[in-house]
Amino acid sequence: MIEFRKFTEFPRGTMYDILQDAYSFDPRNQAVWQENWQESDAFFYDNPEIADRYGLVTCIDGYPIGFVTWDPRNCPDYVEIGHNGIRSAYKRKGYGRMQLQEAIRRICSYEGLKKIIVSTNSNLIAPRNYESVGFKLYDRKENHTESAYAGDYLYYEMIL
């Protein structure tokens, strides 16, 4: 049974562990993003009131298979989705879409919110996930960084 739980119900390192697994299909991902993943995990576990209010952990039978976070600091103009990942063994089974839909449901409860934005890379599966729940591509930029193998930067929005 799928459920959405709070970060504080899980030990420090859960976010990092899920991201490491979710992006394990290419070892370059960890080399490029490991520091960011560790910093994000540390931030959320050092700030539990933020973690529990602006993120959720997706579980099956109590086991954390994914998570999503968002940043509301620019509300009511927009809320930005941050890290969003599902463990490799649970991909392509609809859990990522359910996780994203739950995050959108929670985000849409913010009074006067105009839109939700998110960015990703073109060579990942994420663009299809975002488009499947109603996000529209509004910009694309070439990626000339060490993560260029992940494809161009894609910028999506959902106007509310």
VOLUMLUM-819064 format. One record per residue (C-alpha): residue number from 1; chain; y, x, z. Coordinates in nm, 4 decimals. Example, Ala and Ser with C-alpha at 12.3 -4.5 7.8 and 13.67 -1.06 7.14 Angstrom:
% residues 2
n=1	chain=A	v=-0.4500	u=1.2300	w=0.7800
n=2	chain=A	v=-0.1060	u=1.3670	w=0.7140
% end
This chain:
% residues 160
n=1	chain=A	v=0.0000	u=0.0000	w=0.0000
n=2	chain=A	v=0.3422	u=0.1365	w=-0.0980
n=3	chain=A	v=0.6204	u=0.1444	w=0.1577
n=4	chain=A	v=0.9616	u=0.3037	w=0.1904
n=5	chain=A	v=1.0260	u=0.4936	w=0.5111
n=6	chain=A	v=1.2914	u=0.7088	w=0.6769
n=7	chain=A	v=1.3118	u=1.0859	w=0.6444
n=8	chain=A	v=1.3128	u=1.1231	w=1.0219
n=9	chain=A	v=0.9572	u=0.9891	w=1.0319
n=10	chain=A	v=0.8400	u=1.3110	w=0.8617
n=11	chain=A	v=0.8656	u=1.6790	w=0.9549
n=12	chain=A	v=1.1229	u=1.9223	w=0.8218
n=13	chain=A	v=1.0012	u=2.0575	w=0.4901
n=14	chain=A	v=0.8783	u=1.7235	w=0.3548
n=15	chain=A	v=1.1544	u=1.7043	w=0.0935
n=16	chain=A	v=1.0933	u=2.0636	w=-0.0148
n=17	chain=A	v=0.7167	u=2.0102	w=-0.0300
n=18	chain=A	v=0.7515	u=1.7028	w=-0.2522
n=19	chain=A	v=0.9980	u=1.8740	w=-0.4875
n=20	chain=A	v=0.7794	u=2.1827	w=-0.5127
n=21	chain=A	v=0.4817	u=1.9650	w=-0.6054
n=22	chain=A	v=0.6776	u=1.7334	w=-0.8370
n=23	chain=A	v=0.8042	u=2.0265	w=-1.0444
n=24	chain=A	v=0.4861	u=2.2364	w=-1.0288
n=25	chain=A	v=0.4099	u=2.1679	w=-1.3964
n=26	chain=A	v=0.6262	u=2.4714	w=-1.4835
n=27	chain=A	v=0.6529	u=2.7735	w=-1.2478
n=28	chain=A	v=1.0055	u=2.8438	w=-1.3750
n=29	chain=A	v=1.1237	u=2.5330	w=-1.1911
n=30	chain=A	v=1.0518	u=2.6807	w=-0.8507
n=31	chain=A	v=1.2054	u=3.0145	w=-0.9480
n=32	chain=A	v=1.5294	u=2.8443	w=-1.0564
n=33	chain=A	v=1.5607	u=2.5621	w=-0.8025
n=34	chain=A	v=1.3762	u=2.6776	w=-0.4900
n=35	chain=A	v=1.6944	u=2.7749	w=-0.3060
n=36	chain=A	v=1.8550	u=2.4374	w=-0.3841
n=37	chain=A	v=1.5424	u=2.2538	w=-0.2664
n=38	chain=A	v=1.5392	u=2.4476	w=0.0601
n=39	chain=A	v=1.9111	u=2.3867	w=0.1181
n=40	chain=A	v=1.8724	u=2.0145	w=0.0472
n=41	chain=A	v=1.5777	u=1.9868	w=0.2831
n=42	chain=A	v=1.7671	u=2.1725	w=0.5555
n=43	chain=A	v=2.0783	u=1.9565	w=0.5086
n=44	chain=A	v=1.8879	u=1.6303	w=0.5402
n=45	chain=A	v=1.6863	u=1.7422	w=0.8402
n=46	chain=A	v=1.9962	u=1.8882	w=1.0083
n=47	chain=A	v=2.1770	u=1.5569	w=0.9500
n=48	chain=A	v=1.9226	u=1.2838	w=1.0255
n=49	chain=A	v=2.1853	u=1.0063	w=1.0342
n=50	chain=A	v=2.2717	u=1.0913	w=0.6714
n=51	chain=A	v=1.9092	u=1.1319	w=0.5680
n=52	chain=A	v=1.8017	u=0.7936	w=0.6986
n=53	chain=A	v=2.1045	u=0.6120	w=0.5612
n=54	chain=A	v=2.1240	u=0.7713	w=0.2162
n=55	chain=A	v=1.7657	u=0.8336	w=0.1224
n=56	chain=A	v=1.4132	u=0.7040	w=0.1466
n=57	chain=A	v=1.0619	u=0.8413	w=0.1425
n=58	chain=A	v=0.8023	u=0.6610	w=-0.0666
n=59	chain=A	v=0.4598	u=0.6421	w=0.0970
n=60	chain=A	v=0.1125	u=0.5202	w=0.0160
n=61	chain=A	v=-0.0916	u=0.4460	w=0.3256
n=62	chain=A	v=0.1565	u=0.6518	w=0.5269
n=63	chain=A	v=0.1357	u=0.9586	w=0.3023
n=64	chain=A	v=0.4715	u=1.0713	w=0.1529
n=65	chain=A	v=0.4359	u=1.0773	w=-0.2258
n=66	chain=A	v=0.8037	u=1.0881	w=-0.3204
n=67	chain=A	v=1.1631	u=1.0444	w=-0.2171
n=68	chain=A	v=1.5107	u=0.9762	w=-0.3497
n=69	chain=A	v=1.8552	u=1.0536	w=-0.2074
n=70	chain=A	v=2.2059	u=0.9415	w=-0.2959
n=71	chain=A	v=2.5638	u=1.0402	w=-0.2230
n=72	chain=A	v=2.8041	u=0.7552	w=-0.1376
n=73	chain=A	v=3.1161	u=0.9670	w=-0.0779
n=74	chain=A	v=3.2865	u=0.8400	w=-0.3953
n=75	chain=A	v=3.2239	u=0.4734	w=-0.3181
n=76	chain=A	v=3.3466	u=0.2229	w=-0.4335
n=77	chain=A	v=3.4029	u=0.4048	w=-0.7646
n=78	chain=A	v=3.0453	u=0.5296	w=-0.7811
n=79	chain=A	v=2.7386	u=0.6441	w=-0.5916
n=80	chain=A	v=2.5490	u=0.9426	w=-0.7285
n=81	chain=A	v=2.1728	u=0.9704	w=-0.7130
n=82	chain=A	v=2.0649	u=1.3157	w=-0.6001
n=83	chain=A	v=1.7119	u=1.4478	w=-0.5780
n=84	chain=A	v=1.4474	u=1.2051	w=-0.6924
n=85	chain=A	v=1.0859	u=1.3148	w=-0.7137
n=86	chain=A	v=0.7245	u=1.2035	w=-0.7058
n=87	chain=A	v=0.4253	u=1.4271	w=-0.6326
n=88	chain=A	v=0.2357	u=1.5258	w=-0.9474
n=89	chain=A	v=-0.0811	u=1.3327	w=-0.8613
n=90	chain=A	v=0.1206	u=1.0094	w=-0.8384
n=91	chain=A	v=0.3261	u=1.0420	w=-1.1578
n=92	chain=A	v=0.2866	u=0.7988	w=-1.4471
n=93	chain=A	v=0.1553	u=0.5257	w=-1.2174
n=94	chain=A	v=0.4808	u=0.3344	w=-1.1709
n=95	chain=A	v=0.5676	u=0.4769	w=-0.8277
n=96	chain=A	v=0.8740	u=0.6640	w=-0.9529
n=97	chain=A	v=1.0103	u=0.3463	w=-1.1034
n=98	chain=A	v=0.9436	u=0.1482	w=-0.7847
n=99	chain=A	v=1.1106	u=0.4210	w=-0.5795
n=100	chain=A	v=1.4162	u=0.4193	w=-0.8037
n=101	chain=A	v=1.4358	u=0.0398	w=-0.8004
n=102	chain=A	v=1.4316	u=0.0384	w=-0.4198
n=103	chain=A	v=1.7081	u=0.2990	w=-0.4083
n=104	chain=A	v=1.9166	u=0.0944	w=-0.6532
n=105	chain=A	v=1.8597	u=-0.2199	w=-0.4479
n=106	chain=A	v=1.9902	u=-0.0430	w=-0.1382
n=107	chain=A	v=2.2814	u=0.1201	w=-0.3183
n=108	chain=A	v=2.3898	u=-0.2097	w=-0.4741
n=109	chain=A	v=2.4485	u=-0.3490	w=-0.1254
n=110	chain=A	v=2.7643	u=-0.1344	w=-0.0956
n=111	chain=A	v=3.0599	u=-0.3683	w=-0.1162
n=112	chain=A	v=3.2751	u=-0.3309	w=-0.4266
n=113	chain=A	v=3.0594	u=-0.0594	w=-0.5835
n=114	chain=A	v=3.1421	u=-0.0183	w=-0.9536
n=115	chain=A	v=2.8590	u=0.2036	w=-1.0791
n=116	chain=A	v=2.5713	u=0.4345	w=-1.0005
n=117	chain=A	v=2.5476	u=0.7706	w=-1.1765
n=118	chain=A	v=2.2773	u=1.0342	w=-1.2112
n=119	chain=A	v=2.2234	u=1.3533	w=-1.4076
n=120	chain=A	v=1.9015	u=1.5144	w=-1.5245
n=121	chain=A	v=1.7633	u=1.7348	w=-1.7996
n=122	chain=A	v=1.6332	u=1.6230	w=-2.1376
n=123	chain=A	v=1.2935	u=1.7962	w=-2.1233
n=124	chain=A	v=1.1858	u=1.6207	w=-1.8045
n=125	chain=A	v=1.0236	u=1.2774	w=-1.7692
n=126	chain=A	v=1.3196	u=1.1560	w=-1.5611
n=127	chain=A	v=1.5304	u=1.0276	w=-1.8546
n=128	chain=A	v=1.2675	u=0.7646	w=-1.9380
n=129	chain=A	v=1.2498	u=0.6602	w=-1.5740
n=130	chain=A	v=1.6270	u=0.6152	w=-1.5460
n=131	chain=A	v=1.6488	u=0.4281	w=-1.8763
n=132	chain=A	v=1.3606	u=0.1986	w=-1.7736
n=133	chain=A	v=1.5645	u=0.0605	w=-1.4822
n=134	chain=A	v=1.8870	u=0.0101	w=-1.6771
n=135	chain=A	v=2.0756	u=0.3409	w=-1.6746
n=136	chain=A	v=2.2631	u=0.4187	w=-1.9965
n=137	chain=A	v=2.3286	u=0.7667	w=-2.1305
n=138	chain=A	v=2.7034	u=0.8363	w=-2.1447
n=139	chain=A	v=2.7184	u=1.2129	w=-2.1991
n=140	chain=A	v=2.5046	u=1.5094	w=-2.2983
n=141	chain=A	v=2.5880	u=1.8794	w=-2.2661
n=142	chain=A	v=2.4059	u=2.1867	w=-2.3825
n=143	chain=A	v=2.2397	u=2.3855	w=-2.1086
n=144	chain=A	v=2.3159	u=2.7563	w=-2.1305
n=145	chain=A	v=2.1966	u=2.8468	w=-1.7806
n=146	chain=A	v=1.8700	u=2.9973	w=-1.6610
n=147	chain=A	v=1.7297	u=2.6422	w=-1.6580
n=148	chain=A	v=1.7849	u=2.5959	w=-2.0340
n=149	chain=A	v=1.4078	u=2.5503	w=-2.0811
n=150	chain=A	v=1.4485	u=2.2172	w=-1.8970
n=151	chain=A	v=1.6687	u=2.0924	w=-2.1797
n=152	chain=A	v=2.0234	u=1.9705	w=-2.2137
n=153	chain=A	v=2.2092	u=1.8076	w=-1.9271
n=154	chain=A	v=2.2017	u=1.4287	w=-1.9514
n=155	chain=A	v=2.4473	u=1.2044	w=-1.7681
n=156	chain=A	v=2.3581	u=0.8429	w=-1.6998
n=157	chain=A	v=2.5398	u=0.5494	w=-1.5461
n=158	chain=A	v=2.4610	u=0.1951	w=-1.4402
n=159	chain=A	v=2.7674	u=-0.0260	w=-1.4454
n=160	chain=A	v=2.7473	u=-0.2966	w=-1.1774
% end
